[in-house]
């Protein structure tokens, strides 16, 4: 997907880099999180996630709020603008996949979808159960 996907989406129009925008879906799905928890979830270095979170806050796509469990800490939460940005990212991704598969016959798309789903479940199971799975390197 790389640069071509980012170019199609024009992520600069959203006010944050692509990597920062990729923090929005889990925040939207799971609700406000501490940056350290988000880093753990994304398997990324906390300082990287902190920089990306700052981009989201500056762009108005996320806000910092007090952590009700610890008033000294803050959590990152998606704003309404962030929800709209999430939707734009999803739409751009779906359009790109649709274009990539446009010439495929239906039975190949079905087979690909089934295999890809099976692969994703296997990777998710491995990440949940294998303590030796290496953490992602800092960006």
N, C-alpha and C positions, 0 to 999 in steps of 0.2 A: 504494500500500500504506500509506503514511503512518501517521498516528496510529491509524487503525482496526486495522491489522495489529499495531502495537506493543501496543495495548490488548488484542487477542485473545491475544497471547502473554504478556502481563504480564511484560515483561522485567525489571521491578523485582524480581520473584521470583527472578531469576537473579543479582541483585546488580550488574548493570551496565547502562548505557544501550544501546539498540539499536545505535547506531553502533559501540560498543566490541565488542558481540557479533559484529558482522560481520567482525571481525578473526580470529575463531576458525576459520572454514572454511579460509582459506588456510594458517593455521598448522597445522591438522590435516592438510591435504593435502600440504604441502611440508616439514613438520617445523620445528624451531626456527629462528628468524630474528632477526637484529638488528632493532631498531626502525627504523633507517634503511632497511634492505632492505625491510621490510614497508611503510614509507611509499612507497618507490619503486614497489613492486608495486601498492599501492592508489592510486597517483597522488595522494597527499595530503601535506599539510605534516607534516614529522617531529614538530613540537611537538604537533600534534593527535593523531597516532598515539601519541606518548609518554603523553599524558594518558589516552587510551583504554586503552592497555596497563596503566597504573597501576590503572585500574578493574578490569580483568580479574585482575590480581595480587591486589588487595585482596579481590575476591570469591572467590578461590581457583580461578578458571577457567583461569589461566595462572600460570606461575612463571618467574622469571628464573634463568638458569643461565650459568655461565662459557662464553665462546666458546672452543672448543678451538684455534681459529686465532689468537686474540689474548686472552690472559688478562686484559688490561685492559678488555675489552669484555664485554658480556653479550648473551645471546639470550633471546627469549621463546619459551616452549614451552607447549603445551596440557597441562593436567592431566586426570585422569580425570573430574573434575567438569566441565571444559571440553568434553570429548568428549560427555558427557551433555547439556550445554547446547546444543551444536551439533546434536545429534539433535532436541532439542525445537524448535529454530528451524526445522530442515528439516521436521519434522512439521507445525508451525503454518503454514508457508508452503505446503506441499502441500495442507493442508486448506482454506486460503483460496482457492487456485487452483481446487481441486475445487468449492468452493461457487460461485465466480464463473462457472465453465463448466457448472454443473449443467443449465442449460436449453438448452445448445447441442447441436445434432445432431452425431453422431459425425463426419460428413464435414467440418463446419466446424472442429471441434477438430483434426482431422488436418491440414487446410489451414493453420490458424493455427500449429500446432506446426511444420510444415515451413517456413513463412515466417519464423517467429521464430528458428528454428535457423539459417536462411540469413542473417538479419540479424545474429545474434550472431557468426557466423563472419566476416562482412564487417567488423564493428566490431573484432573481435580482430585481424584481418589488418592493418587500418589502424593500430591502436595499435602493433603490432609493427614496422611498416615505415615509418611516416610520422614523421620527426623533428620536423615542425612541429606535430604534434598537441599542443595546449596541455595543460599539467598541470592537474589539478583544483585549484581554489582552496581555501585552507585553510577548515576548517569553523568 
